[in-house]
């Protein structure tokens, strides 16, 4: 089987694990693989590696959570009812990966 050329990690811990596994396999993030991770915007700068980051808007997530909780406090009938709240993320290309390239 062919080796994958890109990996998208779903959170900070899997990003770190993927980064370590890529290094342990002797692969290069600039030559052999692309890695996109979640949440920790400083990771590419700390590692000096071309890791793209999908950043969540943590303050907006917190504000939406508080609004949802207050809504349920005001109306206990809403407790347990599903509600979809969409909060956009943003892609931050690594400063080490070239213009916009993950």
Long-range contacts (C-beta under 8 A, 24 or more apart in sequence): 3-32, 4-33, 5-32, 5-33, 5-34, 6-33, 6-34, 6-35, 6-36, 6-102, 7-33, 7-34, 7-35, 7-36, 8-36, 8-37, 9-35, 9-36, 9-37, 9-38, 10-38, 11-38, 11-39, 12-37, 12-38, 12-39, 12-40, 12-43, 14-38, 15-39, 15-40, 15-43, 15-51, 16-43, 19-43, 19-47, 19-49, 19-51, 30-96, 30-97, 34-97, 34-101, 34-102, 35-102, 36-91, 36-102, 41-92, 44-94, 44-95, 44-96, 44-97, 45-95, 48-96, 49-94, 49-96, 50-94, 50-96, 50-97, 50-98, 50-101, 50-102, 51-94, 51-97, 52-91, 52-92, 52-93, 52-94, 52-97, 52-102, 53-91, 53-92, 53-94, 54-89, 54-90, 54-91, 54-92, 55-89, 55-90, 55-91, 55-92, 56-87, 56-89, 57-87, 57-88, 57-89, 57-90, 60-87, 61-87
